[in-house]
């Protein structure tokens, strides 16, 4: 369900983080301002749906933002549609499982034939109903609010749901559940979890997609996406992984593969900007493929530790090129508090430390800049 993002900036540490620039294709029409799911359609079109409280409809759009047709699912209600996926036969699965308050007991996935093949403007869906067997209370207690979801994929004849963590205190995870892809009533099977390391639900997973060749899984959030490659079976998180930080901070809502290496990304309208559709070539992040893409830099990798900090903050840099590094500390209102001594980087691993004992307890932002890139991390002072 739609939510307005009020937190302005946050980054976390990943095993590997790179920076990329998506290419905007078009602005979306006003009635797709609350879009929350997308799929690539035939003839360079896109199928989209809106989130909760809107019509139970799919919209086919070209990449200029012109809506070509609408299909209504006649036996469905859009309680809180959050994502959709498709199987190899083109069947589409629409996830009505948004659950902000963790109180729903009517979670559903609607299955319809390929919308490209539907000749009329209406269709009736098969219904897949499910529950989370681990949930004992409705609504769940704050520390157990693990049962919202905005992300769905079809993989190896099964459906996989990636939850959105709303726990307080915040744990920073997505939990993965598996259910059959046939109509019926199921208890979702918890199979794995992934530590996103996010400090707020605002930055948790909002959409998921798997590539047509089954090699890549992407999980989207407001800052960018996690890319998992060459996993074995559905052991997604033991695979090679990296976080691709995108060039804009927006309310990103949906992701879908166009082909084996290109993805669509959409955001909904908010105070951060209007609803748009963008594209990104992920092949540059595949170690087995070399191609060109719009990368802002050949990025270094940074590790900030400990976090929370006490008296000293340490910065570990794996530098891919020689440059000068500038580190500045800001408060949560954006005011610069410390301008630290610049350091010279050479290719390889280097360590820097800065005293922080004069800072009061609170939340801060460390910004690291070189000639070609900027990296930010939210840090907590104890």
Beta strands, then each sheet from edge to edge (+ up, - down):
strand 1: 17-20
strand 2: 23-27
strand 3: 35-40
strand 4: 45-50
strand 5: 57-62
strand 6: 67-73
strand 7: 81-86
strand 8: 92-96
strand 9: 107-112
strand 10: 122-123
strand 11: 126-132
strand 12: 148-155
strand 13: 158-164
strand 14: 173-180
strand 15: 184-195
strand 16: 207-210
strand 17: 216-220
strand 18: 224-229
strand 19: 240-246
strand 20: 252-257
strand 21: 262-267
strand 22: 276-281
strand 23: 301-305
strand 24: 312-319
strand 25: 323-331
strand 26: 336-339
strand 27: 343-345
strand 28: 348-355
strand 29: 362-369
strand 30: 374-381
sheet 1: 1+ 19+ 18- 17+ 16-
sheet 2: 2+ 22- 21+ 20-
sheet 3: 3+ 4- 5+ 6- 10-
sheet 4: 7+ 8- 9+ 11- 15- 14+ 13- 12+
sheet 5: 23+ 24- 28+
sheet 6: 26+ 25- 27+
sheet 7: 26+ 25- 29+ 30-
end
